[in-house]
Amino acid sequence: MKMIIPALLSILIIASSAFSQAKSNDSVARQISVLKAEKTITIEYDQSGNTSKLLAVAENFSNYEAKRSGLIAMNFAAGIIYPGNALQKSPERILVTFWVISKKPRFAESHDLRIFVGQEVLVIGNGRYSARARENMEYLNFEISREHLAAIAIESNVRFVLGDNEFTFTREHLKTFADILMISDVPTVK
């Protein structure tokens, strides 16, 4: 018993030396307001499921790129779903979903994602694909690491290939990534 107590104390001291201080949904909402991102970023709490959703919806990609790819329009959303009404730690991965409107499916056969950041190519891989044919909608879901999104957000010219089609993130798209990263950052306290 004498050996167990010092060992448990050591573990508690080590564990408490670096922990995250939770970020409440109220704090998240204030940060959204400070960034003046209310038009693109929302925070919602579902009391019945005891979950929160931080969601950023971006503007459409250029009409030129959409038409060149045979699309009517395309945009994306980036988000995080977490338990409770406080973000306990910075998420390692963020869900990015491309919403595609087209008269016929364009990404059913090929829906891998490669992002060109400076001289580096980030191979994200195949996403989860779903379609609603009656609504002319396709959804491509990817989990992208926080590290990769940070690299994307700091660049000024980021292209990507989705399936066989090339697109460019606009300045507003890159700001959306930077904002969602900043808002979802939960500082660790030592």
Stockholm file with secondary structure:
# STOCKHOLM 1.0

chainA/1-190         MKMIIPALLSILIIASSAFSQAKSNDSVARQISVLKAEKTITIEYDQSGNTSKLLAVAENFSNYEAKRSGLIAMNFAAGIIYPGNALQKSPERILVTFWVISKKPRFAESHDLRIFVGQEVLVIGNGRYSARARENMEYLNFEISREHLAAIAIESNVRFVLGDNEFTFTREHLKTFADILMISDVPTVK
#=GR chainA/1-190 SS CTTHHHHHHHHHHHHHHSEECCEEHHHHHHHHHHTTCTTTEEEEEETTTTEEEEEEECCCCCHHHHHHTTCSEEEEEEEEEEETTEECSCCSEEEEEEEEECSSCSSSSCCEEEEEETTEEEEEEECEEEEEGGGTEEEEEEEEEHHHHHHHHHCSCEEEEETTEEEEECHHHHHHHHHHHHHTCCCEEC
#=GC SS_cons         CTTHHHHHHHHHHHHHHSEECCEEHHHHHHHHHHTTCTTTEEEEEETTTTEEEEEEECCCCCHHHHHHTTCSEEEEEEEEEEETTEECSCCSEEEEEEEEECSSCSSSSCCEEEEEETTEEEEEEECEEEEEGGGTEEEEEEEEEHHHHHHHHHCSCEEEEETTEEEEECHHHHHHHHHHHHHTCCCEEC
//
